[in-house]
Amino acid sequence: MTFRGKHLLGIEPLHPVEIITILDLADEYVGLNRASVKHADALTGLTQINMFFENSTRTQASFELAGMRLGADVMNMQMQASSIKKGETLIDTALTLNAMHPDLLVVRHPHSGAVDLLAQKVNCAVLNAGDGRHEHPTQALLDALTIRRSKGRLHRLNIAICGDIAHSRVARSNILLLGKMENRVRLVGPPTLIPSGAADWGVEVYDDMAKGLEGCDVVMMLRLQKERMDGGFIPSEREYYHRYGLDAGKLAHAKEDAIVMHPGPMNRGVEIDGTIADDINRSVIQEQVEMGVAVRMAAMDLLARNLRAEAA
């Protein structure tokens, strides 16, 4: 298996072979997670600290579960009540963590680049669980695994990423990963939610859902990130749903066997119709959640192997 990194900070540094390595190992962990006994020993004797400076349900829970299933000692730091709130700098936090000798550090932070800064200051493997608008690598990897298991391949597919592209680290990581794997990527959304210069990213840009979804194999919806908006990006949620919310009429423009994805949490009736989200023949949203645990197990396993090889 080929995976060279000391950290997993983003998709951008990964070679396609490394992406495949993570996905192949994650596929094995899907089987373990579905077994009656769900424990392995890849992280036995190692300490995993989860530091979430932003609220999270799926990502934090799946990282915690992934570590526990692989035998790690897992600690969740309550960052809302931490010394950061008392004025401690990120560097001081890193020095404090070093004194605890963790092996794996999982970090979500509201500022782009903060996780990379921590990785430069700590003596352990760091996994980026989302930093600002920058990247969310394990989300893109779990999306990739979901697509590969549903479609039988992860190349030369037509994939539409729809909605709030401008504020989405999920979109950025997916654009990078899907581009590396030779897919045709389309961004679909209102001009106010498409970053300037997006057309230079090797993607196609549409402001019309019908045209953007035409002939697509995968329709990936994004959450409206209202907490990151500081102005009138959309006229109203009702108008947004009318033009850009995924319903049966819009989905009809994609291929008959197109799958529907959403990273969660979903705003039903805003980004996606509840009937579509729950359609077991089209929606793979619950599969995404399941793949998240397996992908995070694989990522931590591979980083731990590199840690042990370096120490040997």
N, C-alpha and C positions, 0 to 999 in steps of 0.2 A: 504494500500500500504506500502511495506517495503523498505525503503531507509534510511540508518542511517547516511550517510556521511555529514560532514560539507563542504567538497570540492569534486570536481571530478578531481583528478590528474592523474588517470590511471585506466586501467581495472584490474590490478593485485590485488588491495585490495577489489574488488567487489565480493560479493557472487552471485551465479547464480540467487537467488531470487531477488536481487537488479537489476540485468540486466533485468530480466523479468518485474519488476516494471517499469523501464524506458521505455522499449519497449511497454508495454501495454498502458501507458499514452501517449506515442508518437503516437500510433495508433489512439487515440482519437483526437489528434491535427492534424493528417492528414485530418480528416473530417472537422475540423474547417478551415484549410487552403484552402480547396476546396469549402467552403461556400461563399456566396456573401458578408457576413459580417465576417471579419477575425479577430475580436478583442475579447480578453478575459481580465480578470482583475487580474490574478494570481500575477503579479509583480507591480500592481498599488501602487504608493508611494515609490517604490524602485529605486535606481540608479545603472545602469550598466555601467561600464567603460571597453572598449575594448582596449587592449594594444598589438599591433602586431609589434614585433621587426623584423619580417620577412614579406616579401610581401605575400599577400593572396588575392584571389578573392572570391572563394566559401565559405570558412570558415568564413571570416570576414563578408561578406554580409549576410550569413545565421544567424550568431549570432546577428547581428544588427537587422535584420528583426524579428527574434524570440523574442528579447526583446521588440521591438516596438509593436508587435502583442499582447504581454501579458501585455502591459500598463506601462512598465518601462520607466524612463528617461534614454536615451542611449547617451553616449558620446564616440566618437572615438578619442583616443590620437594619434597624429602623431609622432610616435617614431623616425622616420628618422630625424626629426627636433627638437627632445626633448633634455632635459638637459643631457640625457645619452650620447649623442654625444659630450657634453661639459665636460665629465669626471665624471658625477654624478654616484655613485655606485647604484647597484640594491637595497641595503638596504636603501639608502637615498631616492630613488624613492618610496619605500614602506612607509617610514615615511611621505613623502609628500602626498601619496594617503590616508593614515589614517586620515590626517587632513581634507580631503574632505568628509569623511564618506560615501564611496560607500558601497553598499550592495552586489554587484556581480562584480567580476573582471575576465575578460576573457583575457588570456595571451597566446601569441605565442612567443617563444624565440629560438634562434639558438643553445643554450647550454643545454644539458641534465641536468636536476636537477634544472634549474633556476626557473621554475614555482613552484616547491616544496619549494624552499627557500623563494620565495615571500609569499607563503601560510603560512609559519611559522611567518611572520613578519607583516601581515596585519590583520585587525579586520573585515574581511568580507569573504564571500564564494568565492573561486577561482576555475575557470574552466580552465583546460589545453587544449589549442587549438593547441598543438603540441610543444614539446620541444626537439630540437636536433634530435638524433636518438632514443630517449627513448620511448615516447608514443604519441598517438593521439587518446584519448579515444572516443571522440564523432564521429570520422570517423568510428571506429570499431562498435560502436553502430548503426550508420545509415546503415552500411553495413549489420549488423545483422538483422535490421528491413526490409531491402530490400529483403534479403534472405528469411526471415520468411514469408513475404507477397507473394513472388513469389513461394515458395515451400510448403507453408502451415505448415512448421515446422522449427525448428532450432536445431535439434539434429540428430545424426547418418547419416549425409550427408558426401559425399566425396568432399572435397574442395581443389582445387589447387591454391596456391598463387605463381604467376610467375613473374620472372624478377629480379629487383634490391632489393633483400632481405636485403643485407648488410647495405644499407644506409636508410632503410625505417622504420620510426616509425609507419606507417600504418600497415606494415606487423607484427611488434611486437605486437601491440594492438590486431590485428585480431587473431594472433596465440593464445594469452592468452584467448580472449573471446571465440573463437570457440572450444578451448580445454576444457574450463569450461563447455561448452554445449554439450560435448560428441560427437564431430565430428571427422572425420578422416581427418587430414590436411596434405597436401603435399606441399613441397617447391620445385619449379622448376626454374632452372636458371644456368648460367655458374658458375663453381666452384669459379671464382674470385669474384662473387657477392653473394655467400652464406657464411654467417659467419662461422668461425670455431666453432665447437661444436654444430652446429644447430641440428645434429642428436640426441642430448641429450635433446631436448626441447619437446619430445613426438610427433615429426612429422616425416614424411618420406621425404627423400631428393633425388631429381632426377636432372641429368644434360641433360636429353633427354626429349623434349616436348611430343613426342608421348607416351612414357611410363608414364610420369608424369600425362598426361591428361586422360589416359585410364580409362573409366567408371566414370568420375567425374560428379557431379551434378552442381558444381559451378566452373567457371574459373575466377579467380580474377587477372587481370593484374596490374602491378605496373609501375610507371613512372621511367625512367632512371634518377637518381638524379645527373646529371653531375656537379652541383654546389657543391656537397659534395665529389666529386672524385678528388684525387690528383695524379693519376697515370693512367697507361694503363689497365683499368679494362676490356675493350672490344677492339677487333682489329679495328672495325669500325662500324658505325651505320648500314651500309648496311649488313655487316656480321652478326651483332646482329639480325637484322630483319629476315634474312634468317634462322637462327637457333632458335631464341626465340620469334620473333614477332608472334602474333596470327593472323593466316589467316584461310581460310576455310579448308585447308588440315589438319592443326594441330587440329583445333576444332573438326574435324570429329572423333577424337579418344575419345572425351568425349561422354556422353550420348546424345541422340537425343534432349532431352529437357533441356540440360544444359544451364544455364544462364551465360552471360558474364558481368563482372564488371570492373570498372576502377575508382580510386579515383579522377582522373583529377589533373592538366591539362594533356591532352593526347598529345603524339607525334605520330601523325598518320604516318604510314609507318615505324615506328621504333619499338614501342611496340605492335601496333595493326593495322590491316588493316582497312581503313576507312569504307569499306562496312560492316565489322563485327560490328564495333562500332555503325553504324546507323541502324542495322538490328532490327526492332521492335519486331521480334519474338524471338530473342536471347539476345539482349543487354538490360540491365536494368540501363545503365549509367545515363540517365536522371532521372529515378526513384530515384537513389542514391542522386541526388541533391535535389529532392523534400523531401525525407526522412530526409535530413540533417536539414532542418528548423524545422520539427516536433520533431526530437530527441533533438535538442538544446532547444526548448521550454520546453520539458518534463524535461530535466536535470535542467534547471534553476528554473522551477516550484517546483521541489522536494527539491532543495537546499533552496529555499525561504521559503518553509513550515518549514524546520528544523530551519532556522534563526528565524522565528516568534515564533516557539515553544520554542526555547532557551530563547528568550527575554520575553516570557510571565511569 
